[in-house]
């Protein structure tokens, strides 16, 4: 078996034989028990999950956003655990060529690969099989999110550097991508760190811009954090700028990880996934227990994309009301103002947390209802039973609408959703006409603007609005 370092230089293709990859950092030193646990993963559900996530991180730079297509393309990809006296190493075969340069795995991808292994192993062995954690209370789920992030060394106790969460679409135009980079550059100049969903488009742009801003400030400690989950990672492979990758078990815990670790959110134009994120944070900020807690939320766009947030603003006003519209600021064509607003808002967050003796690195005080934390399975039955009534409290309706968009994302790009649509046809979404009509209008706009999928092919909706 050929070792990675013995491969002869060549093109950007992986070696044809098996190659070995050894870990770095925290997984470099393992106990005999931990090594046994890793070897025992082979053939289990956790192994299948790890293989899928490992394939995704090695497929960075791909323009495919269909999980099933990625898995079919690399159906022969194999990965094995090899026990060594000093720990563990991986053996890979038929891996994506994007992960290699002259037959050697790119260092950043190798780091991400073992970040995946760290998180999958920790969640499988230390969370799911432990009686220490509960999933039937809001506090219990938040505790799970905290432990996963702490195990990944994401929480820096002594740091008071603001972290900006940047949300937006993976399928955006060139001008919109350029705007996200300009905002990231302004954030970097202010030495603000970045968290995104770690994929392409509006997730990559802010990180890329921030690297230049940080470099100008001679800041070599810039953090480019990618937070993802197994259902989406193959469709949104981590971009190469991510230097801290964390895999959460599901979309709900992923979203909670964003709001617990960030000090403010910037939203760029996107599609169904971005709408899901907007409704998620509004469901939190509209909750009566969170009214006094400062948390900056900024919708940012270029001049040419103003219509996008006009449509979002109109949809929020019609469905959730003026109070929901008051929870965010829309800034157009002014990257500096976006960064200044985030910086000022983050200062207010730090002041509030200091006054209330809350941690700077984890937002314990923010209240989340269980309906925002409980994993939503996007089956046809669950999608048809969504409670979308204008009589609900705004934060409850926001949570219901969030689930509708979560199901659409699953039907667009996630393996489970893609298979369900193929077998049973489009999801059927029912509800009050006063909610469904603006929902249908917004989704139709996303389709017309090409915001649902990467590429120029015809989009076949995975949903029907039963208005």
N, C-alpha and C positions, 0 to 999 in steps of 0.2 A: 504493500500500500504506500502510495507516494505521499510524502509530507509536503505541506504547502510551501515550505521554504526551499524545497528541492526542485520546484517546477522551473522549467526553462522559460525565459522571457518570450512573449508572443503577443498576440492581439488581445483585445478585451474579451476574452473567452475563458470560462473556467476550465481547469485541467480535465481531460477526459476520464481520468481515473478518480478513485476516491481521494479526497483531500482531508487533512486533519486541521482542526481549528482549536486552539487552546484559549481559555478565558483570561481575562484581565480583571483587575480591581477586586471587588468583593467576592467574586466567584472563583478567584484564583486559589483561595485556601478553603477547603471543604473538609468536614469530618467524614469518617468512614460511613457513618449513618446517612449523612446527606448524599454521599456518592451512591450508596445503595438505593436511596429513594429515587435518584435520577435514573439509574439503570432500570429500576422497576417500572418506570413510566412507560416503557416501550409497549405499544399495543393497547394502552389505556386511553380513556377519553381525554385525559390531560395531555397525553402524547399527541393525539390528533390535533388538539388545540395548539400545542407548541409548534407542530409541523406547519400548520396553516399560518401562524404568526411569523415563524422564521422565514417562510417563503415570502411573505409580504415585505419584511425588512430587506431581504436580499433583492427584491424587485424594485427598489427605489429608482425613481426616474421614469417608471412606466406610465403610459397614458391610458391604460386600461382601467376603467372604474367599475367593472363587473366582476364580482368575487368569483362566481362560477367559471367565468372565462379564464381568470388567472389560474385557478386550481386545475382546470382541464389542460391548460397550456403546459403546466409543469406537473402533470400527473405522475411522471416517473421520478420526481424529486424524492430523494431518500436522505434520511438523517439518522445516525446511530450514536449512542452514548458508549464511550470506551472508558473503563475504569483504569486509573493509574494510581501508583503509590502516593503521588502528590495531589490527587484530585480527579478531575474529569477532563476529557476532551471530546469533541464532536467529530464525526466522520460524515462528510457530505458527498452526494453524487447527484448529477443532473440538476445542479443549482442554476438560477438565472445568471446569465453572463454579465448583467449590469453590476453584479456584486464584486467583480474581479477586474484587476488591471495587471496585464502580463502574467496571468495565472495566479495572482495573489489576491486574497480578499482585501478590500478596502478597509482600513483600520476603523473608520467610523461605523461602517456596517457591522464589523465584527463586534464592536462595543454594543450596538443595538441588538445584535443577535443574542448576546448573553444577558442583556437587560430583559428581553422577552423570556428567556429561560428562568431568570431570577423571579420574575413576577408570576409566571405560570406555576412554578414550583411552590412559591410562597402561598398563593391563593389556594392551590389544591391541598397542600399539606398542613399549612398553619392557620388557614381561615375556615375553609369548608369542613375540615375534619376535626375542628377544635370546638369544644364546648364553651370556650371563652367568649364566643361571639354569637350575637342574636340578630335575626333579620326581620323580626316582627315589631320593631319599634324604630322610630326616627333616630333616637340616640344610638341604638345598636348599629344601624347602618352607617351613620356618621363615624362611629368608632372603627368600623371595618375600613372605610375610606382612609381615615387617619393612619391606621397601621400599615396599609399598603404603601401609602406615600412615605411614611417614615422608613419602612424597610428599603425603599428605593433611594433613600438619602435625599429626598426632594425638599424636606423641611429644614431650613437653615435658621436655627434659633437666634443667632446673633445678628442676622442680616436685617437691615432696615432699608434695603434697596427695593423700590416698588417693582411689582410684577404686573405687566399689562397682559390681560387675556385678549387675544385677537381671534375673532370668529369671522367666518365668511366662506364663500363657495370654493369648491375645488375646480369648478368649471366656470371660469370667468374670462373675459376678454383681455387682450394685451394692455389696453389703456387702464383698465381696472387693476390689473396686476401691478402696473407701474405705480399707480397711486398707493397701493398697499406698501410697496417698497419705500416710497417717499415718507409715508407715515412712520414706518419702522426706522428709517434713518433719523427722523426727528426724535423718536423715542430713545434711540441709541445715544444721540448727542446729550440727552438728559440722563444718561446712564440707567435707563429703565430696562429691565429684563422682559423677556417675551415668553408667553405660553400660547401655543396654538394646538389644533388637533393633529398637527405634525405632518399633514399631507401636502399636496401641491396647491397652486392657486393662491387664494387669500391666506392660506396657512403658511406658505413658504415665503411670500413677499415681505411681510413685516420682519421676519427673521433675517432675510437677506439684507434688507435695508439697515437693520440694527447692527449687523456686523461692521458696516462702514462707520456708523455713528460711534460705536464703541471703540473702534480702531482709532478714530480721530481723537478720542479722549484718552487714548492709551490704556483703555480698560481691557485687560486680558482675562477678566473674570466673567465675561458676558454669558448669560444663561439663556439657552434656546431650548425650552422645555416642550416636548411633545407628549400629549396625553391622548391615548387612544383606547380601543377595546376590540376584542377578537372579531366581532361581527362586521366591523368597518375597515379593519387595517389592510386587508387584501385589496380593497377598492381604493384606499387612500394610503398607499405605502409611505412610510416616513421619509420626509425630504432629507437631503444630505447635510443640512445645516443643524439639525437637531443634535444637541450634545447631551441631553438628558431625556431618556425615553421611559415612559411608564405605561404599562398595560393594566387597565381596570377591567373587572369581570364583565361589565355590561354598560350600556349607554347611560343609564341613570347614575351609576357611580362615577362614570367618566365626567358627566356634567357637574356632579357635586364636587368632584376634585377640582374643577376649574374655579368654582365660586368660593371654595374654602381656601385655596392657595393664592388666588389673585387679589389685587387691590383695586381693580377696576376693569371694565370690559369695553373693548372697541369692536363694533360689528361693521364689517364690510359687506357689500352686496353678495348675494349667494342665491341658493334655491331652497328646496324643501328642508334640507338640513339646517340651514341658517335660520329659517323661520322657526324650526323646532327649538333652536337655541334661544332665540328671542323670546318665545313664549315661555320657555323654561325659566329664564331669569325674571320675566315679568310676573310669573306665578309666585316667585319668591318675594320680589319687592312689593307686590300688592298685598301680601299677607299682613293682617293687622299687627302681628308681633314684630314685623320688620320695618314698620313705618319710619321710625326714628334713626335707623341704622344707615349711615352714609355708605353709598356704593356707586361710584360713577359709572354710567352706562351711556356710551356715545355711539351714534350711528354715523359713520364716516363714508364719504363717497366723492368721486370726482364730479366735475360739472356735468359731464355727459351721462352720469348715472343717477342724477337727481330724481328721475322718475321712479327709480326702484324704491327709494325710501318714502317717496310720496305715496306710493301704493301701499307699502307696509304701514305707514302712519294712518292712512285712511282705513285700512283693514282693522288695525288696533282700535281706532276710534269707534268704528261701527260695532265691533264685537265686545270689546272690553271697556270702552268708555274713556272720557277725558282724564280720569285719574291715572290710567295706564299710560296715556300719552305724556303725562307730566314726569314720568320716571326716567326719561331719556332726553338727550340733546342730539339734534341733527346738525352736523357740520359738513358743509359742502366745499370742496376745492380748496382746502386750507390745511395741509398736513401739519404746519407749525401749531395752529390753533388746536388741532386734535391732540397733539402731544402735550401742549400746555394745559389743556383741560384735564387730561388724564393725570398729569403731574399734580395739579392743584387738588383734584379730587382725591388722589392717593394721600396727600398730606392730611386732608380731613379724615380719611380712614384711619391713618396712624394716630392722629390726635384722639379720635373717638376710642380707639382700642386701648390706648395708653390710659385714658381717663377711666375706662371701665375694666382695666386690668385684663384685657383679652390679649391673646398671643398675636404678634405681628405676622407670624408665619402660617397661621391656620385660623380661619374665621369661625370660632366656636359659637359665637353669639347668634349668628344668622339661623333663623328657624326655617326648617323644611318640613312640609307635610309629607306623610307617607305616600300619597298618590303621586308625588314627584320623585320618590325614591324607590318605589316598588317596581321591579322590572316589568315592562309591558311586552307581552308576547303578541306580535302582530299577526294573529290568525285571522281568517275571514270572519269567524264568529265574533272575536273581540273587536275587530274594526267596525262591524255592523252594529255593535252594542254601545259604541261611544256615547257618552252623555254630553251632547252639545246643545245646551239650552241657555237662552239669555236670562233665565230666572236664577241661574247659579250665581254665587258670589264671584266677582271678577277673577280672583286667584284660583278658584276651582275651575272656572271655564277655561282659563289659560292652561291649566294642567290637562284638561280634556283635549283642547286643540293641539297641545304639544304631542299628545299620543297619536293624534291623527297624522301629523306630519312625520312622527317617528315611524309609523307604519308605511307611509309613502316612501321614506328613505329606504326602509327594508325592502320594499317591492322594487325599488330602482336598482340597488347595488348589493344588498346582502344576500348571502347564499340561501338562507332560510326563506326570506321573502321572495326571492327570484323563483325558487322551487314551488312555493305555494301559488304564485301567480301562474306559473306554467301549468300547474295541475288543475287549479280551480277557477282561473280567470281573474279579472281585476277585483280588488277590494271594493265593497259597496259601503259608502259612508252615508249614514242617516243622521237626521237631526232637525232642529228648527230651521225653517226657511230663512229666517233673519240672520242665521249664522252660516247656513250652507251657501247662500247666494254670494256673499262676499268672499267666502272660502273658495268657491268655484272660480270666481273672477280672478283672485290672486294666483291660483294654481295655473289657470289658463295663460296668464301673463308670463309666469315662469317658463311655461312650455314654449310660448312664442319667442321669448328672448333666449332660448337655448340654455336655460340654467339648470336643467334637470340631469344632464349627462355630459360627459366629455365627448368631443367629436361632433361631426356635422350630420350624422345619420338621423333618420326619422325617429322621434321618440314616441313610443306606444305607452300611453298612460297606464299605470298599474292600479288605477282607482277609477271609480265612478261616483260622482256626487248625486245622490238620489234626492234631488230637489223637486 
